[in-house]
Amino acid sequence: MGTFIVQGGRSLRGEIRPQGAKNEALQVICATLLTPERVTIKNIPEISDVNNLIELIRCLGVKITRDSESVITFQAENIDLGCLQTTEFISMSSSLRGSIMIVGPLLARYGKAYIPKPGGDKIGRRKVDTHFTGFSKLGAEFFYDSSDSFFKIEAAVLTGNYIHLDEASVTGTANIIMAAVLAKGRTTIYNAACEPYIQQLCKMLVSMGACITGIGSNLLSIDGVKELKGCVHSILPDMIEIGSFIGMAAMTESEITIKNVSFDDLGIIPDSFRRLGINFERRNDDIYVPRQEHYEIETFIDGSIMTIADAIWPGLTPDLLSVLLVTATQAKGAVLIHQKMFESRLFFVDKLIDMGAQIILCDPHRATVIGLDRMIRLRGTTMSSPDIRAGVALLIAALSAEGTSVIHNIEQIDRGYQYIDTRLNALGADIRRV
């Protein structure tokens, strides 16, 4: 198990470029299974979740050529479906939640797929019913053996249908889209997720020959085609990392320029940090965050306490609530953080309380943060990263704290953040990997 030893209290300065979007990478890499032709994907992040998915599809027989560190060409010409039930594949896929998205492409192209129940962050219940309900409406037959937690799905032919999703699941929407692009006839997906990741997946599939309309909305229409061809696709910068850097700059009183952020794809994220009182400027496609000694949380018009809550896109992504929460601990004022989607994601606040933060955990979904306005600095401590997003929030807390902090289980952070210690050390941080 890896560990970060962090010397806090340093102000950072310089430029940093966000990695490619993790969540988009997982989707578009799975989409390469839809064609036997070559698909080149650019701006792939060098993180463990993505690397594990690449190895997973390599196990299926996909030919993988690494053209450079961030550019990879995939060719799924000869797929070995027998690999799906091998011990190696089961072990790899059960530890990676993104592996669920290979099911849609394999079902569309080969009429069957098998996969163990996927793993991932322990942030609460994360059901996969939406995926398999959608496949069933396309004509597939679903089997689940609770004794070994193994999912099986088969279809002699997939036929387009009207699908009203019970929830706007991002991975569920992506999986159903990838199954529908090769189905016979028209598929309509209502209450579809419409995050930039989904938009990017749809644009990639259209460039491969798919027929998709309604991109960017929650109502998608897909006319199935007989086959898809290869393409070249570039992944967006990671919006979660961009938000993390904004919060980090404020917490550590740093002057940072975040380069090439694809600002128009950030949605409500910039305004959410402005509600905490953080000043920054858009400079072309960069974000400049000046050094701030103080930042003050807004209140509502009637003076009541600010509430920041996650929501389906174009609302605020739940992946940034941990960062917003930790950033608020050194602001002036109070804020209620409401995590609606996952009931275990706020449990990391006990570690911030140990560091001196004033936080009241109201229930599994809500925490009230009383900002200290830097009058009481966080103090270094020893802690463990419970998941990707809480892990980077704890790293931000450690960077701003007085003294030394030790963060265990940093493999969780590495799952979503590329060379984070090296990149932040280049800005003046003092992070040692053990």
N, C-alpha and C positions, 0 to 999 in steps of 0.2 A: 504494500500500500504506500503510495507516494505522499509527500508532505511538503507544504510551503512554509518557510520561515520568513515572516514579513516584518521588516523594521518600518514602523509607521511614522506618521508626522512629516513626511516629505512632500513638498510641493512639486508637481510635475510640469513639464513644459515641452512643447514640440508638436510634431504632426504624427498622426497615426491613421492607417488605412484599415477600414473594416474588412473582415474576411467575407467570402461568399456565404450566402444564406444557408444555414444548416437545414432548415425545414424544406426549402426548395430543392436543395441537393438530393435529399432522400427521395423526393417524389420523382424528379426528372431522371435520376439514375434507374429507378424501377421502370420508368417508361421506355428505357432502351430495350427492354424485353419484348416490346411490341413489334419489332421489325428485325429481319435478318440482315439489314444493311448497317453500315457504319454510322454511328452517332457520336459526334464530338461535343463534349461539354467543357466549357471554360469557366474559370473562377471557382473551381471546386475547393472547398475548405479542407485543410489538412487536420482533421479532427477524428477522434476514435470512432464515433458513431458512423460517420461517412465511410471511413476506411473499412470498418467491419461490414457494412452493407456491400461495398465493392468486393470484398473477399467472399461474401455470401453468394453473389451472382456469378463470381468466378467459379465457385464450386458447382454451379448449374451448367457450366460450359461456356459462359460468355468470354469471348476473347477481349482482353483488356490491354491497351497500349497507353502507357503514360508518356504523353508528348512533352510535358514539362511538369513542374511541381503542381500547378493548378489546372492543367489541361489534360483530359483523358479521353481516349477514343474507345468506345464499346461496340462490339459486334456480336449479337446474339443469334448467330447463324445456326449453331448446333447446340440445342439445349437438351440436357440429360434429365428428364423428369424423374428418373430413378433416384437421383441425388436427393430428392425431397424427403425421402424416408431413411436416409443414412444417419448414423449417430452424429457425424460431424456437422451435417446441415442442421439437425435438430438442436444441437448445442449452440451453434452460432445464432440461429434465428430466434431461439427462445430468450436470448439475452438482449435483443435489439427490437424495440417497439416498431421502428420503421420497416421491419421485415414484413409486416402485414401487407404492405403495398405492392409486394410482388404477386399477390393473389389475383388482382384484377387483370394485369397483363397476361399472366399464364392462363387464366380462365378464358380470356378473349382469344388467345392465339392457339391454345392447345386443348381447351375444353375441360381442363381440370387443374386443381392445385391442392396441395396439402401443406399445412404449416402448424407448428405447435403454438400454443397461446403465447403471444409476444410479451416481452418484459418491458424494461424502460424505467423511468423515474417512479419512485414510490411517493406519489403526491395525491393519492386517493384513488377511488374507483375510476377505471378508464375502460368502459365497455367497448366491445367491437360489434355489437348487434347491428349498428347502422350499416356497416360494410356488408354483412351477410344478408340482411333484409333487402338491401339494394340488389345484390346479385340474384337473390331468389326472384325478385320482380322481373329480372331479365331472363328468367327461365331456368336458372341453375338450381340444383338440388344440394342442400346443405346437410352435412353430418357432423356431429360433435360427440366425442367420447370423453365423458367427464373423468373417467378413470385415468386417462393419460393426457388430458387437456389438449387433444389434437383436433384441429379443424380440417375438414375435408369438404371440397366443393367441386361439383361436376356438372357439365351441361353438354348435351349433344349439339345444341345450337343456342346461341343467345339472341333474343329478340327484343327490340326496343319497346319501352313501356313508359308510362307516366309514373314517376317516383317522387313522392313527397317525403323528404327526410324528416325523421322525428327530432333530429338535432342537426345543427349546421356544423357537423364534424369536418375538420379540414382533411384528415387522412381518409375518412369515409368518403367524402366528396371526390377526392383524388382517385381513390380506388375504383369507385363506380364509373367515373369518367373514363378511366383507362379500360375498363371492361366494355363500356358502351361504344367506344369509337370503332370497334370491329363487329358490333352486333348488327343484325338485320333490322332495317327500318329506323324509326326516330325514337330517341329517348329524351324525355323531358325531366329535368331534375329541378324540383322546387325546394326552397329553403336550403339551397346549396351554399356552402362556404364560399366566400369571394375574396379571401386574403390575396395579397400580391403573389404568394406562392402558388395558389390555384390559378391565378391569371397567367403566371409564367408557364405553368404546366400546359394550360390550354393553348397558349401561343406557340409553344414548342410542338405540340401535337398537330396544330394547324399547319405549321411549317413542314411536318412530316406527311401531310395529305389528309388529315382529319377534317371533318366539317362540324364546327362548333360555333354557335351564336349565343349572345348574351354574356360574353366574357366580361367580368367585372361586376356582374349583378348576381342576385341569388336565384335567378331563373335561367337555367342553361338548356339549350336544345342541341342535341347531337344526332346527326344523321350518319349512320354507320357506313363505313367504306370497307372494301374487300381486303385492302392491305395498306400498310404505311411504309414510307421510304425513310432513308437516313436524313440527318440534318446536322447543323452546327448551332449550338445553343449556349448563351452566356447567362450565368446565374447572377441575380441581383446581390448587392451588398447586404449583409445581415442586419436587419433593422433592430434586432434585440441587442446585438453588440454595439450598435450606434447609440442606442438609449443607455446602455451600460456605461459607455464612455462619457456621455453627458453627465450622468449622475456622479461618476467618479471624479470628474473635473470639479464639480461643485463641492463635493465632500472634502477633497484634498486641497482646495483653494489653488487650483492649477489653471494654467493658460494652455489650452489644447485646441488644435485644429484637426477636425475629423474630415478626412479627404474622401471625395467621390462617394457621397452617401445616397445618391438617387433620391433626392429630397422629396420629389413628388410622390414617391411610393411609401413615404413614412406615415401618411395618414395623420391620426390624432396624436401620435407620439410626441412631436415637438411641443404642442400646446399643453400636454400633460405635465411635462417638466416645467414649462412656464408657470403653471398653476402652483408649483412649489416655490416660485420666485426666482428661478434660475434664468439668468440673462444669456443669450447667445445670438449670433448673427448668421444668417445664410449668406455665404459669399460664393456666388455662382452655384456649384453643386457641393460645396464644402460647408461644414458647420464650424464656426469659430466660437469657442467658449472662453470668455475672458476670466481672469482671476477675480473671485468674489469672496470678500471676507464675510459677508452676511447675505442671506437670501430669506425672504419672508413668504410663507404660505398664504395664498389668497383665501378669502372667505366668500361665501355666497352673498348675493346682493343684500339679503336681510341680516347679514352678519353672522349667520350660523356656520358651524364648522364645515370645512371643505370635505367632500367625500370623493375619493377616486376609486372607481370600480372597473373591473374588466367586463368585456362584452364581445360578442361576435363582431367580426369586421363589418363595417368600418369603425366599430368601437375599439377600445383599448385592448391590446393583446394581453392575456393573462401572464405571458412569459416575462413581462416587465414589472409586475407588481412588487416582486421581491426587491428590485433595484430602487423603485420609487419609495418603498417603505424605508429602506436603509438610508436613502438620501434625505428623507424627511427628519431623521433623528437629529440632524445638526442645523435644521432650518429654524426660523422663528415662527411660532404658531403651532397649530394642531391640525391633524388630518385623520380621517377615518379611511383606512384601506379595506376595501370589500372585495375579497377573492370569491367570486360566485361559482367558479367552475370546478375547483378541486378543493376538497375539504382537509387536505393534509399539508397544503403548501405554505401555510403561515406558521407551522410549528417550529421553524428555525429561529423565531424571534426570541426564544429563551436564551440563545447564545448572544444576541444583541443586548438583552437585559443584563447578562453577566458582564458585558463590556461597559455598562453604565447608561444605556439608552433607557428612556422612559416610554415604555410601551405597555398598553393594556390589551391582552389577548381576550377579546370579548367572547369569542366562540371560535370553532374551527375555520370560519369564513371571514371574520372581521377582527381587525386590530386598530386601536387608536394610538397614534404616535403623538407625543408631546415634544415638539422640537426644542432643543436646548440652546439654540442660537450660539453654539460654540462656548457657552459659559462653563459647561462641564464637558470636557473632551472624553471621547470613548477611550478605554484603556485596553491594552493588549491582553489577550487570553489564549487559551488552547481550545480548539473546537474542531468539529468534523463536518465536512460538506455532505448534506443529505441528498441533494439533487443538483442538476446543472445550474439552474437560475439562483437558487438559494446559495449555492457555492460561490458564484461570482459576487453576489451581494455581500457575503461574509468577507470576501477578498477586498472589496471596496471599503468595508468597515475597518478591516485591518490596516489598509493603506492610510486611513485617516486617523487611526488611533495613536495614542501615546504609548511608546514601548514596543515590545516584541509580541507578535501573535504567531501561533502555530496552527496551521489548518491541515488536518488529516483528510484522507480519502479524496485527494485532489483528482483522482481518475474521473470523478463526476464532472469536475470543471473541464477537464481535457475532452470530455465527450462533446462539448459545445463551443469551446473557445480555443482557437488555434495559437499555439506557442504564446499563451497569454503572459507568462512570466518574462520571456525574452522581449516581447514587444513593449511591455510596460516598463521594464528596466531601461529600455532605450530612451524613455521619457524622463528618467530620473528616479524610478521606483527602486526599492531594495527588496527583491523577492528572491529567495534561494530555494531551489528545488532539491529535496533530499529523497 
